[in-house]
Amino acid sequence: MSARVGLVVLGAIVLIAVVLHLPGLSSGLLADDYLQRAMLDGEYPVQRAPWNVYSFYGGAREHAELVASGTLPWWIPPELRLSLLRPLPSLLLWLEHRLGLSLFARHLASLGWLVAFLLAFHGLSRRVLPLAVALLATALVAFDVALVSPVAWLCNRATLVSATFSALALWAYHRDFEAASPRWAWLSTLAFSLALLSGEYAVCALALVAAHELVAAGDAWSARLRRSAHAFVPAALYALAHVAGGYGASGGAIYVSPIESPARFLAGALVRVPSMLSTELLLLPGEAVYVALVERSPLLVWAVVPLAVAMLVVGLGLAALPSPFPRRFAAYALGLLLGLVPLSGTVPGVRLLLLTSVGGSLVLAATFWGVFQRVRSSPRRPTSWLLVLVAFPLVVLHLVLSPLVTRAESSAHRARTALLTRAALDSEIDDSKVAGQDLVLLNLPADLVAVNYTVRVRHQHGSPMPKSWRTLASAFVPLTVTRVADDALELATASDADAFFNYEPRRAETPEKPFRAGQRISVPGLELEILEVRGWAPKRVRYRFPGGLDDPSRVFLRFEHGRLVRFAMPAPGATAPLPVGFP
């Protein structure tokens, strides 16, 4: 294939990728976008610098203020920390905010980063693969569904920025590997630094460097250490800043820190790495595979067997490559696995896997090339055609199904943001009175995403902020509301077999500090006592309000299909059902 033809094919791949993500141009704000908007407007309970808008919850030092404001509900432990060191994408969001760019313009900038990422990735793939195979690898990553969230969700754009600089860093690293030039070495240092300053996801790119130096380099260890230093010295400096600044994601059951809880982190990685690998190779939903692994579901065979077959195809395909490619791509396959380990601190999700897709797309393209090489060199061997037969579903998955899923997911993201915005605006909140009201949400079937998202969505559309807001419970099961006094109510699970907070990510992960019967918790405007527990979670809680339940400035709400609706408090001594709020 000539360079001119290759350029045309590359342009076509980039154009297709842009078309796949066009629905994202009209997506609205979602979830953490509203928290960042509050930070940029100076309305977040804890002030944030322009370079620090990915620091959502700073742990114990900020817990009281965040709970007092209603940003965090009462049950979130002080140890919860979701504070991410991402100064470069933070500053990009701040600059767009200062310039007053429209939402469309900001999403257009995300499409620009998509193009930059694909061009940087193609430069990398062209260094390690022949042109035709490099174009195949570029198509694989361009059609990857892992791009949907970073392109369509402004908050998650940090992943795309980090991936762009990571691909550029790996390209410069390979130029240095080939030419041992200080120019390329220092360019890799700069690019790795920018990738890390864009997000901790860049650690996945470091795994590719480490694996390549261990398995494929083959030269003196002094040369390997010199090249590695240009990637790992910036990483060490980033890690020091990360620790010194108190950054990280830990606390509760969803986030596990490898530093604070190494044993628990590694135990989680044993099920989370295979879950993410099944998404990378087979497009299976990693969350579902993770739950099946945790629960040892019989359905697990539908993930384990195809994953084992896919890994066998990868091994046979890479082994059929001409020298020195088998060794090089064995290193990339190892780097792919190592790069999944740092992502194991939370529940698997496809939005985590963009950096992993850099190595995964290179490995898959090399695998398909190896299968072709094997058939061409041994066309009469039945085993060659058997390998083609087994590999063909992978080709269909990644080159046919994946772009279709990507387009559908991009459209679904747009529809989801529109639905959530409309539901928030349709909530039964009176804008003429809300500034003097205390809003109390009885139950929300989610965690962290409390009533503050609804009020912030409404505020971005011109509504006043309420005087205060509180969320009393989070459960995916029906509850009951009992009015036990003029100033107190009790929430309890409708079934003895259920408890609060029983959603899927926590089914087999018990927090280190369980709730206990008799425990009392006080937050501004609310006193509560846990009366009964099941396992580690509450199943009956009493809440006491100053001024009584009939205070006209207090509005009780319940969740119903995404919107908040008024809840009529039962008479003293009476009990009323509180449904989940989903169909």
Order of alpha helices (4+ residues) and beta strands (2+ residues): alpha-alpha-beta-alpha-beta-alpha-alpha-alpha-alpha-alpha-alpha-alpha-alpha-beta-alpha-alpha-alpha-alpha-alpha-alpha-alpha-beta-alpha-beta-beta-beta-beta-beta-beta-beta-beta-beta
